[in-house]
Amino acid sequence: MALPKYKMSRANTHMRRAAWKTSAAATVACPNCGAQTLPHMACPSCGQFRGRTYRAALKNA
């Protein structure tokens, strides 16, 4: 593993860290109720995913 020989300056550190940008999570519309939800996850408002309802399973747990 390489070790730095000299201390990295603040300008170079800030320039390197400037590339660390976050992006918003991609969402899709629920086909049942139209609410925005994460892909491949059950809808938080109606509890459906791919035609099956998972809200009842969450209430019992």
C-alpha positions as MATLAB code, in Angstrom:
seq = 'MALPKYKMSRANTHMRRAAWKTSAAATVACPNCGAQTLPHMACPSCGQFRGRTYRAALKNA';
ca = [
       0.000    0.000    0.000;
       1.415    3.360   -1.025;
       2.078    5.974    1.622;
       2.182    9.712    0.881;
       5.624   11.228    1.247;
       4.335   14.731    1.928;
       1.266   16.272    3.534;
      -1.484   17.022    1.020;
      -2.334   20.718    0.841;
      -5.783   22.005    1.746;
      -6.418   23.084   -1.838;
      -5.678   19.614   -3.185;
      -7.720   17.989   -0.408;
     -10.727   20.203   -1.128;
     -10.406   19.617   -4.867;
     -10.372   15.859   -4.329;
     -13.355   15.955   -1.964;
     -15.337   18.226   -4.307;
     -16.083   15.165   -6.447;
     -17.968   13.484   -3.557;
     -21.465   14.521   -4.561;
     -24.674   12.830   -3.560;
     -27.634   12.281   -5.828;
     -31.308   11.918   -5.054;
     -32.696    8.386   -4.908;
     -34.558    7.328   -8.044;
     -38.267    6.836   -7.452;
     -41.052    5.330   -9.540;
     -44.807    5.830   -9.407;
     -46.833    3.062   -7.754;
     -49.135    1.474  -10.365;
     -51.879    1.027   -7.736;
     -52.097    4.419   -5.993;
     -49.624    6.605   -7.933;
     -47.478    7.520   -4.919;
     -43.721    7.813   -5.381;
     -41.820    4.796   -4.062;
     -38.371    3.237   -4.346;
     -38.008    0.687   -7.138;
     -38.214   -3.015   -6.166;
     -39.836   -2.108   -2.811;
     -43.399   -2.226   -1.487;
     -45.291    1.064   -1.684;
     -45.215    2.882    1.677;
     -48.740    4.297    1.255;
     -50.731    1.289   -0.013;
     -48.324   -1.601    0.735;
     -48.530   -3.238   -2.697;
     -45.696   -4.623   -4.804;
     -46.151   -6.501   -8.081;
     -49.870   -7.045   -7.440;
     -49.504   -8.413   -3.895;
     -50.406   -6.562   -0.713;
     -47.782   -6.599    2.031;
     -49.349   -4.054    4.401;
     -51.276   -6.738    6.350;
     -48.061   -8.666    6.975;
     -46.430   -5.490    8.343;
     -49.336   -4.755   10.721;
     -49.210   -8.236   12.300;
     -45.469   -8.082   12.957;
];
